[in-house]
Amino acid sequence: MNYIITGSDEYLVSQEVKQIIKEFLPHDEGALNQVFYDGMIANWQGIVEDAGTFSFFGDKKVIVAENCWFLTTREALSENEENQLLQYLQNPNPATVLILTVGDKTDNRKTLVKTLKKLCKSIEIEPLSKEDFAALVRKNLKDNNIVMPYEAVEELLSRLPVEVRNWQSELDKLSLYPGSIDRKVISELISRSINDEAYDLSNAVLSGKLDESLVILNGLLVKSQKPIGLVALLAANFRFIYQVKVWAEKGYNQAEIAEEFAVHPYRVKKSLETARRTSADQLLEILAGFAELDFKLKNAICDEQLELELLIIDILGRKHAVAQATV
């Protein structure tokens, strides 16, 4: 049996590959009889020839070709490579399992893909939902005897992308931590993604914190995040805060809003806290400012970093003026 395995979560795909290897190869032969290729750069004639030969170290072997992007819309094999792969799979070596993996959905319109799926078992690995991922995190914490208060777990979940491999690395850090783990420890141990830091910047701006806003902004720019990319992230965050505010005013609770927008409830909670400090009209003005800046950046008619900094300062200035007027 030969396989095509697709899925955006690299860790889950690798676990499926390991399971197939475990089922096919005897335990004492596993390490010697598995070969991994990078399908983007490897010579496919060499892969096919390897699959057709018998192992020197046992009766069976597994060949894994990763990054087979020719199965998607992104890449293609040469006609000669396609023919070699198809000829092999039409009469495969019974002592070899060939596994093709790719981190995306296959392009089922391609003739090659249609034929390969008739010749191989196709396995689609669906990414974990936020709920399933949260359940996995809690289970792993329990299995590793890592105890922390509820608010620390919520902080942890708010910082983690839904990626199992990344979580396994973070779990190793938590397992090695010598003391008790609270929310402060989580904030120090678990790094935030650029999306999370951009979200922190949005909250700092709407909270009127000039120094904190500029520190976060400069940190993002140091990480080589281009201003035009930050503009898109910040606009999306402000738009989300506006949407949360509107939905809350319509009577929806935090859980309902989180379900509707498929985000963690903790993010909804923080957004509601921020939204209460800002009117809907102010948020619409901010979004209009980002739309104008986006136009300028895409047409290269301004200093990108300077204009972004000026927009942040302008928003903070207007926030301060409104606050002063209501005193």
C-alpha positions in Angstrom: 0.0 0.0 0.0 1.2 3.5 -0.9 -0.1 6.7 0.5 -0.8 10.4 -0.1 -1.1 12.3 3.1 -2.2 15.9 3.2 -2.6 18.4 6.0 -1.6 21.9 7.1 -0.5 20.8 10.6 3.0 19.4 10.0 3.1 17.6 13.4 -0.2 15.7 12.9 1.0 14.7 9.4 4.3 13.4 10.9 2.4 11.5 13.5 0.4 9.7 10.8 3.6 8.9 8.9 5.1 7.4 12.1 2.0 5.3 12.6 2.3 3.8 9.1 6.0 3.1 9.6 5.2 1.4 12.9 2.6 -0.8 11.4 4.7 -1.8 8.3 8.2 -2.2 9.7 9.3 -4.6 12.5 10.4 -2.7 15.6 14.0 -3.8 15.3 14.3 -2.7 11.7 12.5 0.7 11.8 15.5 3.1 11.9 17.4 1.3 9.2 14.6 0.9 6.7 13.1 4.3 6.4 14.3 7.0 4.0 13.1 10.6 3.8 13.3 12.8 0.8 12.4 16.5 0.2 10.1 16.3 -2.8 10.9 19.9 -3.7 14.6 19.3 -4.4 15.1 15.5 -4.7 15.6 13.8 -8.0 12.3 11.9 -8.7 14.1 9.3 -10.8 16.3 8.6 -7.8 13.2 8.3 -5.5 11.5 5.9 -7.9 14.6 3.8 -8.3 15.0 3.6 -4.5 11.4 2.5 -4.1 11.9 -0.2 -6.7 15.0 -1.7 -5.0 15.0 -4.0 -1.9 16.5 -3.0 1.4 19.9 -4.3 2.5 18.8 -4.3 6.2 15.5 -6.1 6.1 12.6 -7.4 4.1 10.7 -4.1 4.0 11.3 -0.4 3.8 9.4 2.9 3.8 10.2 5.9 1.6 8.7 9.2 2.6 8.7 12.1 0.1 7.8 15.3 1.9 6.8 18.6 0.4 5.2 17.1 -2.7 3.8 20.4 -3.8 3.3 19.1 -7.3 0.1 17.6 -5.9 -1.3 21.1 -5.3 -1.8 24.2 -7.5 1.7 25.5 -6.6 4.1 23.3 -8.4 4.4 20.6 -11.1 6.6 17.7 -12.1 8.2 17.5 -15.5 6.4 15.2 -17.9 9.2 12.7 -17.6 9.1 12.7 -13.8 5.3 12.2 -13.9 5.6 9.2 -16.2 8.3 7.6 -14.0 6.2 8.0 -10.8 3.1 6.7 -12.5 4.9 3.7 -14.0 6.3 2.8 -10.6 2.9 3.1 -8.8 1.2 1.0 -11.4 3.5 -1.8 -10.6 5.0 -1.0 -7.2 7.6 -2.9 -5.2 5.5 -5.0 -2.6 8.3 -4.6 -0.1 8.2 -0.8 -0.2 5.7 1.6 1.1 5.9 5.0 -0.6 4.4 7.9 1.3 3.9 11.3 -0.4 3.1 14.2 2.0 2.2 17.8 1.4 1.0 20.6 3.7 -2.0 21.7 1.7 -5.0 20.2 -0.1 -4.4 18.4 -3.4 -5.5 19.9 -6.7 -8.0 17.3 -7.7 -8.4 18.8 -11.2 -4.9 17.6 -12.2 -4.9 14.4 -14.2 -1.8 13.3 -12.2 -3.5 13.8 -8.9 -6.6 11.9 -10.0 -4.5 9.0 -11.2 -2.3 8.9 -8.1 -5.4 8.8 -5.8 -6.6 5.7 -7.6 -3.2 4.1 -7.1 -2.6 5.3 -3.5 -4.6 5.5 -0.3 -5.4 9.2 0.3 -5.4 10.5 3.9 -6.5 14.0 4.7 -5.4 15.2 8.1 -7.7 18.0 9.3 -6.2 20.6 11.6 -7.5 20.6 15.2 -10.3 23.0 16.0 -9.6 25.6 18.7 -11.8 23.5 21.1 -9.9 20.2 20.4 -6.6 22.0 20.7 -7.5 23.5 24.0 -8.6 20.0 25.2 -5.2 18.6 24.0 -3.3 21.3 25.9 -5.2 20.6 29.1 -4.7 16.9 28.7 -1.0 17.3 28.1 -0.6 19.5 31.2 -2.4 16.9 33.3 -0.4 14.0 31.9 2.8 15.9 32.7 1.7 16.8 36.2 1.9 20.5 35.4 -0.5 22.3 37.7 -1.4 26.0 37.2 -4.4 28.2 38.1 -7.3 28.7 35.6 -6.2 32.2 34.6 -2.7 30.9 33.8 -4.2 28.2 31.5 -6.3 30.9 29.8 -3.3 33.1 29.3 -1.4 30.1 27.9 -4.2 29.3 25.4 -4.4 32.9 24.3 -0.7 32.9 23.4 -0.6 29.6 21.6 -1.2 29.3 17.9 -3.3 26.2 17.0 -0.1 24.2 16.0 0.7 21.0 17.8 4.4 21.0 17.0 4.8 24.4 18.5 2.8 23.4 21.5 5.1 20.4 22.1 8.1 22.7 22.2 6.3 25.0 24.7 5.3 22.0 26.8 8.9 20.9 27.1 9.7 24.4 28.5 6.9 24.2 31.0 7.9 20.7 32.1 11.4 21.9 32.9 10.3 25.0 34.9 11.4 24.4 38.5 8.8 26.5 40.4 5.1 27.0 40.5 3.5 28.4 37.3 1.2 31.3 37.4 0.0 33.8 34.8 3.1 36.0 35.2 5.4 32.9 34.5 3.4 32.1 31.4 3.8 35.6 30.1 7.6 35.3 30.6 8.0 31.7 29.2 5.6 31.6 26.3 6.5 34.0 23.4 3.8 35.8 21.5 3.2 35.7 17.8 3.4 38.8 15.7 -0.4 38.6 15.5 -0.6 38.6 19.3 1.8 41.6 19.6 -0.2 43.5 17.0 -3.3 42.8 19.1 -1.5 44.1 22.2 -0.6 47.3 20.2 -4.3 47.8 19.3 -5.3 47.5 23.0 -2.5 49.8 24.1 -3.5 52.4 21.6 -7.2 52.3 22.6 -6.2 52.5 26.2 -4.3 55.7 25.5 -0.9 54.3 26.4 1.5 56.3 24.2 4.8 54.9 25.6 3.6 51.3 25.6 2.2 51.7 22.1 5.5 53.0 20.6 7.5 50.3 22.4 5.3 47.5 21.0 5.3 49.1 17.5 9.1 49.5 17.5 9.5 45.9 18.7 7.3 44.7 15.7 9.4 46.7 13.3 12.6 45.3 14.7 11.3 41.8 14.0 11.3 42.8 10.3 7.6 43.1 10.1 7.0 45.5 7.2 4.8 48.5 7.9 2.3 47.6 5.3 1.9 44.2 6.9 1.4 45.8 10.3 -1.2 48.1 8.9 -3.3 45.1 7.7 -2.9 43.3 11.0 -3.8 46.4 13.1 -6.8 47.2 10.9 -8.0 43.7 11.3 -7.7 44.0 15.1 -9.5 47.3 15.3 -12.2 45.9 13.0 -12.6 42.9 15.4 -12.9 45.2 18.4 -15.5 47.2 16.6 -17.4 44.0 15.7 -17.2 42.7 19.3 -18.6 46.0 20.5 -21.5 46.0 18.1 -22.4 42.4 18.9 -22.2 43.0 22.6 -24.5 46.0 22.3 -27.0 43.7 20.5 -27.0 41.5 23.6 -24.7 38.7 22.6 -22.5 37.3 25.4 -18.8 36.5 25.3 -19.3 32.8 24.5 -21.7 33.5 21.6 -19.3 36.1 20.1 -16.3 33.8 20.4 -18.3 31.0 18.6 -19.4 33.3 15.9 -15.9 34.6 15.1 -14.1 31.4 15.9 -11.7 32.9 18.4 -10.7 32.1 21.9 -13.1 33.5 24.5 -10.2 35.2 26.3 -9.6 37.4 23.3 -13.3 38.4 23.2 -13.1 39.2 26.9 -10.0 41.5 26.4 -11.6 43.1 23.3 -14.8 43.9 25.3 -12.7 45.5 28.0 -10.9 47.7 25.4 -14.1 48.4 23.4 -15.8 49.9 26.5 -13.2 52.7 26.5 -14.0 53.7 22.9 -17.1 54.6 21.1 -18.2 52.9 17.9 -17.8 56.2 16.0 -14.2 56.5 17.2 -13.4 52.9 16.0 -14.9 53.7 12.6 -12.7 56.8 12.4 -9.6 54.7 13.3 -10.5 52.2 10.5 -10.9 55.0 8.0 -7.4 56.2 9.0 -5.9 52.8 8.4 -7.7 52.5 5.0 -6.2 55.8 4.0 -2.7 54.8 5.1 -3.1 51.4 3.4 -3.8 53.3 0.1 -0.7 55.5 0.6 1.6 52.6 1.3 0.4 50.5 -1.7 1.0 53.5 -3.9 4.4 54.3 -2.4 3.7 57.9 -1.7 5.0 58.2 1.8 7.6 57.1 4.3 6.0 53.8 5.5 7.3 53.7 9.1 6.9 57.4 9.8 3.3 57.5 8.5 2.4 54.5 10.7 4.0 56.1 13.7 2.1 59.4 13.0 -1.2 57.6 12.6 -0.7 55.8 16.0 0.2 59.1 17.7 -2.8 60.9 16.0 -5.2 58.2 17.3 -3.7 58.5 20.8 -4.0 62.3 20.6 -7.7 62.1 19.7 -8.3 59.6 22.5 -6.7 62.0 24.9 -8.7 65.0 23.6 -12.0 63.0 24.0 -11.0 62.0 27.5 -10.2 65.6 28.4 -13.5 66.8 27.0 -15.5 64.4 29.1 -13.8 65.5 32.4 
